[in-house]
Amino acid sequence: MAGGTEAFPDLGSHCQHSDCRQLDFLPFKCDGCRKVFCLEHRSYKSHKCPNSDDNKSRRVIVCEICSVSIEVTGREEEDEKKILERHEKSGDCNPKKKKKPMCPVRRCRETLTFSNTSTCKTCQVKVCLKHRFPADHGCRQAVPAVAAAAGPIKGRWNERFLVALASRNGKDCAKSGGGGTTSTPTTPSVKVS
């Protein structure tokens, strides 16, 4: 039952399903009958496995109200509807659990997940990555600190930019530290008559 090519004779194997015999380079081994199958015939039902553990395998249903998963393994012949009704009556079914956290910034509909959540260091509010900077989410504690340093800031973003630029006091504006003044040329100019 070895497969492969001339160069790699041990690579892959043939599907052991009687109607298939396809050469598969990434075969699946059934944990019930220990035979090798292709992707199409890897499930118990597709190759009619005599040693399937359908009764032993884990099955889960999800409550549509609270999104809680309920394991139904080992509950033979018990209807899923009855299990869900019992879950609702038990008091464990809470519709508030279903709501996922959203970004608190106005008009932002981004759902906060593990990978796209940022916590502001000044106001400790959890926001999405688009609004992670204090100016983007209207940080209440950062605005007074900037306003006290730069004076009254009103108007549009370009005016705030100019105020912030003016507050730099010429730092990093020139290598010589001239603060934005123009220097005289070092070479004398010559007039040609």
Rosetta silent file (secondary structure, phi, psi, omega in degrees, C-alpha in Angstrom):
SEQUENCE: MAGGTEAFPDLGSHCQHSDCRQLDFLPFKCDGCRKVFCLEHRSYKSHKCPNSDDNKSRRVIVCEICSVSIEVTGREEEDEKKILERHEKSGDCNPKKKKKPMCPVRRCRETLTFSNTSTCKTCQVKVCLKHRFPADHGCRQAVPAVAAAAGPIKGRWNERFLVALASRNGKDCAKSGGGGTTSTPTTPSVKVS
SCORE:     score description
SCORE:     0.000 S_00000001
   1 L     0.000   12.612  179.835    0.000    0.000    0.000 S_00000001
   2 E   -71.030  149.682 -179.478    2.951    2.335   -0.257 S_00000001
   3 L  -118.933 -140.608  175.505    2.499    5.362   -2.446 S_00000001
   4 L    91.872 -166.495 -179.583    4.733    8.205   -3.428 S_00000001
   5 L  -121.682 -179.116  178.609    6.762    8.913   -6.520 S_00000001
   6 L   -63.713  -39.240 -178.287    9.973    7.531   -7.967 S_00000001
   7 L   -73.511  -36.276 -178.598   12.010   10.160   -6.167 S_00000001
   8 L  -128.489   82.974 -174.802   10.126    9.798   -2.865 S_00000001
   9 L   -69.877  -21.024 -178.735    8.659    6.282   -2.620 S_00000001
  10 L   -93.938    6.002 -176.008    7.626    6.633    1.052 S_00000001
  11 L   -85.404  121.518  177.148    5.671    9.855    0.502 S_00000001
  12 L    73.589 -179.360  176.281    1.917    9.531    1.032 S_00000001
  13 E  -159.231  164.902 -178.348   -0.260    6.441    0.728 S_00000001
  14 E   -83.663  145.016  176.021   -3.345    5.226   -1.078 S_00000001
  15 L   -65.473  135.059 -177.055   -6.826    5.603    0.397 S_00000001
  16 L   -91.767   11.715  173.272   -8.042    2.237    1.682 S_00000001
  17 L   -72.397  137.491 -172.580  -11.669    2.908    0.756 S_00000001
  18 L   -63.529  -28.343 -178.253  -12.723    0.209   -1.706 S_00000001
  19 L   -96.718   -3.029 -171.680  -14.042    2.670   -4.312 S_00000001
  20 L  -107.379  -72.728 -176.921  -11.304    5.297   -4.046 S_00000001
  21 L    55.783   27.896  179.893   -7.667    4.124   -3.886 S_00000001
  22 L   -73.416  140.189  175.402   -6.550    7.726   -4.440 S_00000001
  23 E   -78.018  119.565 -177.873   -2.908    8.566   -3.727 S_00000001
  24 E  -120.155  127.005 -178.666   -2.965   11.103   -0.914 S_00000001
  25 L   -83.622  -13.499  173.784    0.187   12.890    0.232 S_00000001
  26 L  -128.605   72.225 -174.887   -1.438   13.933    3.522 S_00000001
  27 L   -76.780  160.930  178.207   -3.469   10.859    4.496 S_00000001
  28 E  -111.429  139.190  177.523   -5.660   10.461    7.578 S_00000001
  29 E  -106.605  123.623 -179.320   -5.526    7.441    9.853 S_00000001
  30 L   -70.996  131.350  179.922   -8.853    6.381   11.351 S_00000001
  31 L   -81.432   -5.353  176.851   -8.614    5.948   15.113 S_00000001
  32 L   -89.949  -57.503 -176.039  -11.387    3.320   14.987 S_00000001
  33 L  -102.512   -3.820  177.531  -10.276    0.833   12.323 S_00000001
  34 L    63.134   25.406  175.868   -6.646    2.032   11.968 S_00000001
  35 L   -98.177  164.127 -177.333   -6.904    2.275    8.152 S_00000001
  36 E  -101.753  134.040 -177.888   -5.599    5.138    6.009 S_00000001
  37 E  -136.320  159.729  175.089   -8.039    7.391    4.124 S_00000001
  38 L   -81.182 -179.755 -178.259   -8.048   10.500    1.964 S_00000001
  39 L   -60.935  -39.304 -177.006   -9.754   13.746    2.984 S_00000001
  40 L   -68.246  -32.212 -175.075  -13.056   12.727    1.415 S_00000001
  41 L  -110.326   21.318 -175.742  -13.282    9.377    3.248 S_00000001
  42 L   -79.088  -23.906 -178.010  -11.767   10.247    6.615 S_00000001
  43 L   -76.513  158.700 -179.632  -15.044   10.491    8.591 S_00000001
  44 L   -60.196  -41.959 -177.435  -16.648    7.433   10.200 S_00000001
  45 L   -68.319  -38.435 -175.083  -19.770    7.758    8.073 S_00000001
  46 L   -69.168  -32.187  177.700  -17.966    8.127    4.750 S_00000001
  47 L  -110.106   12.296  176.035  -15.988    4.874    5.083 S_00000001
  48 L    48.588   59.499 -176.646  -18.601    3.096    7.249 S_00000001
  49 L   -66.967  125.857  178.879  -16.183    2.370   10.058 S_00000001
  50 L   -72.669  -21.955 -177.838  -17.207   -0.710   12.071 S_00000001
  51 L  -106.843   28.911 -177.320  -15.362    0.574   15.163 S_00000001
  52 L   -67.379  148.728  178.651  -16.720    4.114   15.141 S_00000001
  53 L  -109.218   48.741  179.616  -17.206    5.798   18.469 S_00000001
  54 L   -57.550  -37.752 -179.955  -20.256    7.844   17.463 S_00000001
  55 L   -76.053  -25.948 -177.690  -21.819    7.231   20.871 S_00000001
  56 L   -92.856  -19.362 -175.724  -18.602    8.057   22.718 S_00000001
  57 L   -71.646  155.059 -177.168  -17.557   11.128   20.738 S_00000001
  58 L   -79.014  132.106  174.231  -18.272   14.557   22.152 S_00000001
  59 L  -126.824  143.421 -176.319  -21.247   16.416   20.769 S_00000001
  60 E  -136.227  138.738  170.528  -22.219   19.942   21.692 S_00000001
  61 E  -114.307  152.855 -176.288  -25.260   22.096   21.024 S_00000001
  62 E  -113.932  129.805  177.866  -25.239   25.875   21.345 S_00000001
  63 L   -71.525  129.022 -178.520  -27.998   27.850   23.047 S_00000001
  64 L   -75.990  -17.773 -177.728  -29.305   30.545   20.695 S_00000001
  65 L   -82.385  -49.344 -173.651  -30.264   32.830   23.587 S_00000001
  66 L  -116.775    1.039  178.522  -27.018   33.039   25.552 S_00000001
  67 L    62.628   26.830  176.753  -24.472   31.353   23.213 S_00000001
  68 L   -89.088  137.356  177.232  -23.494   28.792   25.858 S_00000001
  69 E   -90.161  135.011 -178.045  -22.353   25.402   24.584 S_00000001
  70 E  -119.624  123.425 -179.677  -24.020   22.375   26.206 S_00000001
  71 E   -78.154  131.589 -179.059  -22.417   18.955   25.926 S_00000001
  72 L  -114.763   17.157  179.809  -24.863   16.214   24.933 S_00000001
  73 L   -66.079  133.949  176.800  -22.401   13.320   25.018 S_00000001
  74 L    82.309   -3.183  178.478  -23.799   10.176   26.618 S_00000001
  75 L   -98.561   74.711 -176.813  -27.406   11.399   26.627 S_00000001
  76 L   -69.684  142.891  175.054  -28.755    8.849   24.200 S_00000001
  77 L    60.128   16.728  176.008  -32.226    9.223   22.765 S_00000001
  78 L  -101.025  126.469 -174.970  -32.756   12.519   24.536 S_00000001
  79 L   -68.267  141.308 -179.682  -34.052   15.223   22.232 S_00000001
  80 H   -64.892  -32.271  178.197  -31.910   18.347   21.818 S_00000001
  81 H   -63.146  -40.186  178.214  -34.994   20.544   22.226 S_00000001
  82 H   -64.856  -38.228  179.892  -35.632   19.055   25.674 S_00000001
  83 H   -65.618  -42.624  178.898  -32.021   19.699   26.664 S_00000001
  84 H   -67.305  -37.788  177.316  -32.283   23.338   25.553 S_00000001
  85 H   -63.482  -42.324  178.501  -35.628   23.785   27.378 S_00000001
  86 H   -63.579  -37.888  178.025  -34.095   22.390   30.566 S_00000001
  87 H   -64.011  -43.702 -179.777  -31.145   24.777   30.163 S_00000001
  88 H   -63.614  -39.798 -178.646  -33.478   27.786   29.807 S_00000001
  89 H   -75.439  -19.446 -175.293  -35.488   26.798   32.907 S_00000001
  90 H   -71.530  -19.076 -178.326  -32.379   26.158   35.014 S_00000001
  91 L    94.269   -6.257  178.044  -31.576   29.858   35.371 S_00000001
  92 L   -80.722  -16.135 -177.338  -28.157   29.499   33.756 S_00000001
  93 L   -81.400  108.732 -177.461  -29.448   30.964   30.495 S_00000001
  94 L  -123.443  111.052 -177.934  -28.580   34.661   30.598 S_00000001
  95 H   -64.247  -19.819  179.642  -29.126   36.695   27.397 S_00000001
  96 H   -69.246  -23.731  178.802  -26.735   39.389   28.633 S_00000001
  97 H   -66.872  -25.126 -175.736  -23.845   36.951   28.224 S_00000001
  98 H   -71.012  -29.178 -178.170  -24.419   36.937   24.470 S_00000001
  99 L   -67.274  128.367  177.989  -23.532   40.594   24.030 S_00000001
 100 L   -94.090  147.681 -178.885  -19.949   41.027   22.987 S_00000001
 101 L   -65.744  138.919 -179.741  -18.038   44.116   24.116 S_00000001
 102 E  -115.523  158.840  176.836  -18.006   46.933   21.579 S_00000001
 103 L   -65.835  129.426 -176.192  -15.679   49.902   21.199 S_00000001
 104 L   -76.151   -4.248 -179.603  -17.125   52.769   23.301 S_00000001
 105 L   -69.768  138.709 -177.082  -16.155   55.451   20.767 S_00000001
 106 L   -58.668  134.766  179.178  -19.163   57.099   19.184 S_00000001
 107 L    68.361    7.392  175.813  -20.190   55.581   15.819 S_00000001
 108 L   -95.209  126.803 -177.265  -17.578   52.809   16.079 S_00000001
 109 L  -111.375   22.846 -177.926  -19.107   49.359   15.708 S_00000001
 110 L   -75.795  129.107  176.080  -15.933   47.331   16.188 S_00000001
 111 E   -79.595  131.773 -178.821  -16.300   44.256   18.392 S_00000001
 112 L   -83.958  122.078  176.557  -13.541   44.073   20.989 S_00000001
 113 L  -121.105 -178.088 -179.408  -11.640   40.792   20.918 S_00000001
 114 L   -62.357  -38.902 -173.138   -8.389   39.640   22.435 S_00000001
 115 L   -88.205  -14.927 -178.211   -6.333   40.667   19.417 S_00000001
 116 L  -120.539   24.223 -179.777   -7.858   44.070   18.636 S_00000001
 117 E  -107.436  136.689  176.939   -8.320   45.572   22.108 S_00000001
 118 E  -130.441  139.582  178.144   -6.160   48.314   23.543 S_00000001
 119 E  -105.087  125.677 -179.928   -6.411   49.856   27.011 S_00000001
 120 L   -67.076  134.332 -177.522   -5.746   53.581   27.285 S_00000001
 121 L   -75.774  -20.560 -178.361   -2.953   54.297   29.771 S_00000001
 122 L   -93.591  -44.297 -176.186   -4.491   57.544   30.981 S_00000001
 123 L  -107.755   -2.962  176.781   -8.223   56.791   31.306 S_00000001
 124 L    61.078   26.805  177.967   -8.099   52.933   31.446 S_00000001
 125 L   -92.990  136.738  177.093  -10.889   52.574   28.830 S_00000001
 126 E   -86.530  124.018 -178.874  -10.757   49.561   26.506 S_00000001
 127 E  -132.656  169.366  177.114  -11.029   50.627   22.860 S_00000001
 128 E   -76.471  171.128 -176.290  -10.334   49.110   19.435 S_00000001
 129 H   -67.234  -26.984  178.016   -6.963   49.562   17.750 S_00000001
 130 H   -65.380  -28.798 -176.077   -8.250   52.355   15.506 S_00000001
 131 H  -112.662   29.451 -174.988   -8.963   54.480   18.590 S_00000001
 132 L   -74.133  -22.468  179.311   -5.972   53.502   20.771 S_00000001
 133 L   -84.949  146.010 -176.100   -4.453   56.987   20.910 S_00000001
 134 L   -56.792  -35.603 -179.834   -5.931   59.461   23.434 S_00000001
 135 L   -70.389  -26.159 -177.560   -6.831   61.992   20.743 S_00000001
 136 L   -78.100  -30.921 -179.207   -8.722   59.336   18.750 S_00000001
 137 L  -108.418   12.705  176.417  -11.079   58.247   21.509 S_00000001
 138 L    63.120   50.973 -177.762  -11.519   61.637   23.175 S_00000001
 139 L   -59.691  121.755 -175.611   -9.640   60.754   26.321 S_00000001
 140 L   -70.293  -33.329 -176.626  -11.123   62.899   29.103 S_00000001
 141 L   -85.505  -24.709 -178.326   -7.997   62.910   31.275 S_00000001
 142 H   -81.216  -30.081 -177.788   -5.485   63.606   28.498 S_00000001
 143 H   -64.084  -45.251  179.096   -7.303   66.657   27.095 S_00000001
 144 H   -63.314  -33.822 -179.938   -6.942   68.847   30.229 S_00000001
 145 H   -66.785  -41.119  178.932   -3.202   68.150   30.441 S_00000001
 146 H   -70.518  -39.967 -179.067   -2.656   69.206   26.828 S_00000001
 147 H   -65.054  -37.546 -179.986   -4.951   72.213   27.220 S_00000001
 148 H   -68.894  -34.312 -178.485   -3.075   73.440   30.287 S_00000001
 149 H   -77.484  -35.725 -173.375    0.265   73.187   28.515 S_00000001
 150 H  -104.707   -2.679 -177.488   -0.753   74.805   25.229 S_00000001
 151 L    90.400 -170.947 -178.618   -3.374   77.282   26.354 S_00000001
 152 L   -69.096  121.034  179.838   -6.966   77.321   25.155 S_00000001
 153 L  -110.405  111.206  177.059   -7.306   74.953   22.201 S_00000001
 154 L  -132.667  160.515  175.279  -10.466   75.399   20.232 S_00000001
 155 L   103.072 -157.181 -173.181  -11.359   74.873   16.637 S_00000001
 156 L   -83.562  174.296 -176.914  -10.367   72.350   14.063 S_00000001
 157 H   -65.290  -32.705 -178.849   -7.618   69.770   14.060 S_00000001
 158 H   -69.050  -32.143  175.938   -5.300   71.937   11.943 S_00000001
 159 H   -69.166  -39.282  176.753   -5.463   74.715   14.526 S_00000001
 160 H   -64.976  -35.332  177.817   -4.631   72.233   17.272 S_00000001
 161 H   -64.426  -43.339  179.997   -1.725   71.004   15.143 S_00000001
 162 H   -65.532  -36.387  176.556   -0.377   74.532   14.796 S_00000001
 163 H   -64.975  -41.807  179.089   -0.645   75.079   18.552 S_00000001
 164 H   -67.227  -37.204  178.473    1.239   71.841   19.174 S_00000001
 165 H   -66.744  -39.169  178.915    3.864   72.812   16.604 S_00000001
 166 H   -68.649  -28.371 -178.448    4.322   76.214   18.220 S_00000001
 167 L   -74.827   -8.371  179.503    4.728   74.595   21.630 S_00000001
 168 L   -73.109  -18.398  177.240    7.836   72.774   20.435 S_00000001
 169 L    56.960   37.778  175.094    9.819   76.035   20.816 S_00000001
 170 L    78.054    9.639  179.313   12.071   75.306   17.866 S_00000001
 171 L   -71.913  140.042  178.517   13.277   71.935   19.142 S_00000001
 172 L    62.417   18.377 -178.168   14.467   69.569   16.410 S_00000001
 173 L   -88.976  -29.913  179.848   13.937   72.254   13.789 S_00000001
 174 L  -147.228  156.157 -178.925   17.556   72.713   12.771 S_00000001
 175 L   -69.219  -37.196 -175.468   20.861   70.987   13.366 S_00000001
 176 L   -80.441   -9.428  179.699   22.585   74.091   14.638 S_00000001
 177 L    79.696   21.479 -178.812   19.823   74.876   17.095 S_00000001
 178 L   -70.631  -16.273  176.082   19.122   78.236   15.467 S_00000001
 179 L    76.690   25.545  174.730   15.445   77.806   16.131 S_00000001
 180 L    99.340    1.086  178.539   14.262   78.500   12.614 S_00000001
 181 L   -82.924  148.823  179.944   16.355   81.603   11.815 S_00000001
 182 L   -84.210  142.692 -179.270   18.048   81.692    8.454 S_00000001
 183 L   -98.268  157.051 -179.841   21.819   81.704    8.423 S_00000001
 184 L   -79.822  147.285 -179.786   24.038   83.856    6.205 S_00000001
 185 L   -66.777  146.591 -178.080   25.817   82.139    3.342 S_00000001
 186 L   -85.177  -23.717  179.451   29.453   81.211    4.012 S_00000001
 187 L   -96.855  136.069  179.341   30.682   81.846    0.502 S_00000001
 188 L   -70.614  146.014  178.232   30.848   85.436   -0.741 S_00000001
 189 L   -86.581  144.331 -176.886   28.740   86.287   -3.714 S_00000001
 190 L  -119.614  130.579  176.350   30.518   87.557   -6.805 S_00000001
 191 L   -93.955  134.759  176.934   28.995   89.942   -9.348 S_00000001
 192 L  -102.482  127.661 -177.779   29.913   89.483  -12.949 S_00000001
 193 L   -98.358    0.000    0.000   29.939   92.731  -14.938 S_00000001
